[in-house]
Amino acid sequence: MHSDTQIFEGGFSDSVLTAQTVFRALMDAMANPGRIVDVSDLAVPPAPLTSLAASIAATLFDHDATVWCDRAISGSAACTGWLKFHTGLELTGEPADADFALISDVATMPSLESFCRGTSEYPDRSTTLILQIDGFDGADTLVLEGPGIKGSMAFSPSQLPKMFIDQWIANRAAFPRGVDLIFAGKGALAALPRTTRIKKTEA
């Protein structure tokens, strides 16, 4: 049983200034795929939502946003109440209908193709996935290439979806359609826009 105070507390102390800080960090990460951008943990949401994932949600979501949450988050009345109170979002049970997805358990998430890739006319109407991870020192190293990367860049998120490289190749092949990923670690975030090419190296 949760306390109703969990729903109403834990937002930004200075909502405008904090949202601007998080938004700038997100824009930096999207423009520079694989770059790890430090962000102070800001919001204080109920578990299993993490501070940074909740801060990103509070920055990007509004009453026009349709959001899919995985079972751990959607099954928590405290989490969904917090999200609704602080963002005004609309929740959906269908990944393909989501503007955004909040994922606390990367290992059990749906495949990338389950989410909306946008249309040829409106490729921007695709799902942006926010993945909660432990950090950026994982065992698997990805080599990133593409726009915003000079040469190549090593990227080692602590958790990755199953069969990730195959899924990502298929996602990138749909360009200009495709999903974009935001990795929310502890105090740092990184992004993989759909334009990024990925290959795996030995750890």
N, C-alpha and C positions, 0 to 999 in steps of 0.2 A: 504493500500500500504506500502510496506516495503522498507527500504533503503538497497541498495546493500552492504553497509558497514557492515550491520549486519551479512552477510554471511561470510565475510572475517575476521571480528574481533572476539574477545572473545575466542580465543583458549588459549592453555597453554603458559605462558610466558617462561617457561623452559620445553620444551616438553618431553625430555628424563627423567629428574629428576621427573617431575610431574607424568608422566605415570608410572614410577617405584613405586612411592608412592601409587597411586591408585591401581596398580596391587597387591602390597603387602597387602593392605587392603582387596581386593577381595579374595585373597588366604587365608587370616586369617579368613574371614567370611565363606568361603566355607568349610574350615577345622573344623570350630567350629559353626555348625548350630545354628541360633538364637542369636549368640553373636553380640551385637551392636558395630560396629567399627567406631570410629570418623574419619572423613576425612574432611579436609578444603574444602569448596566450591571453585572450581578452575576455571573451564571454565565459560564463560559468554555468554550463547547462547540466541537466540530469544525465547520468550514465544511461546507455553506452555512448551517447554523443560526446565527442572530445571537444576541448576548448577551441581549438583552431577550426575544426570542421563546423562548429556552431557559429564561430565568428564569420566564416565564409558565408554560411547560410544567411546570417543576419545582414550581411552586406549585399548579397546578390538576390535574395528572394524578396518578393512582395506579393500583394494580393492578386497580381496577374500571373504569378508563377505556379505552374503545375509540377508537383514534386513527387517522385517515387522514393520511398524509403525501404531499406531491407527489413527483414522480419524482426531483428533485434530492436530496431528503432521504431518501426511502425507498431510493434507489439507493446511498446511502453507508453502508457497514457501520459506519463510525465514528459517524455520526449516530444510526443506529438502536440501536447498542450503547450509546451515551451515554444516550439517552432511556430505554431499558429498564433500565439500571443505576440511573439517578437517579430514575425514577418508577415502574417496575414495570408500565407500560402494556401493553395488548394492541394490536398493530397490525392494521389491516384494509385490504384492497385495495378495499373498496367504500365510496365516500363516504356512501351512504345508511345505512350501519351505524354511522357514527362519532358518538361523543359530542363529539369535538373534531377539528379539522383543522388541520394545520400546513402553511402555504403559503409557499414561498420565492420563487416566480415567479408574481406576481399575473396577469401577462399571459396565462399559459397555464393558469390554474386552471379546473376544471370550473364550470359554471353553478351559481348558488346553489340552483336547484331540484334539483340532483343530490344535495344533502345532505339529511339527515333534518330535517323540519320539525316533528317530534313528532306527536302525535295530538290529537284534540279532548279526550279524557279526560286525556292527559298531554302538554300542550304543552311542558313543560319538558324532555321527552326529545328535544330537537332538537340539532342540531350547532352548536357554537360554533366559528367560524372564526378562526384567528390568522393574520393576514397580515403578513409581513415587508415593510416599506417603508423608503425612504430617510429620509423625514421628512414634514413637514406644510406644505410650501411649494410644492405642486404647481401646475401651470398651470390645472387645472380647479377652479373653486370651486363647492362645493355649499352650498345654503342649507338648514339643518336647522330643523325645527319639531317640536313635540310635547312629551310629558312630560319634565320635567327641563330644559327650555329656556325661558327667559324671552323671549318674542317669537320671535326667530329668531337663528341663529348661522351664521357662515361657517365652512366646513370644507374644507381643501385638501390632502388626502393626496397624496403624490408619485406613488403608483400606485393605479389603480382597475381592477377587472375590466372586461372588455369589456362594452359595453351595460349599464353598471352601473345607471343610473337605471331603465331598463325592468325589469331584474332585481329591483331593490329595490322598485319599485311592486308587482310580483307577490308578492314576499315579504311585504310589509306587508299586502297584501290577504288573506293566509291567516291573519291574526291571529285567535285567540291563538297559532296555530301560526306557525312561521317560524324562520329562523336568526338568530343574533346575531353581530356582527363585532367583533373586537379588532384594531386596527392597532398593530403593534409597530415603532416607528421607532428611531432611535439615541438612547437615553436618555430616551425619552418614549413614552407610549402614549395611545391614544384608543379610544373604543368607539362602535358604532352598534347599540343594541338594536333589536329588530324593531318597536318602537312608533314609531320616528322617521320623520317624513316628510321627503322630500328633493326639492329642485328644483335645477336647474343654472343658474348665471348665467354671463355672459360673463367671461372671465378679464381 
